Amino acid sequence: MTLPQLDHDDGFVHTSSGPQVLDTLELFFKDVPQIWLLRMDVGRLSAWRKIEWLPGSGQTSTQTAPRHICAHLHRPWLKGEEIDSFISVAQGKGGWEVALSDRKVKEWLV
């Protein structure tokens, strides 16, 4: 699995909480047909990794809450043992909102 060019260019992994995933996908991955979502314990990782909490870079037109605070996980990149689980999600014709409404994906995001 390779990191998106955005993460390579910025030097950190952009992370989102479950409720932030839709906004993140619509902002940064609107034209990407399939993505991998990774679940990790930020509290556990922050014990030995640099994690910086910053405001999100934008809002979608459907977003009503103020800008999110997002964790940015700095290099070195994630290792397999730091990832609790992962799931592949395909956007399909209905867009990301429809893709994330799939029961299997919704249960995984909780």
Secondary structure by P-SEA (a helix, b strand, c coil): ccccaaaaaacbbbbbcccaaaaaaacccccccbbbbbbbccccccccbbbbbbccccccccccccccbbbbbcccccccccccbbbbbbbccccaaaaaacaaaaaaac
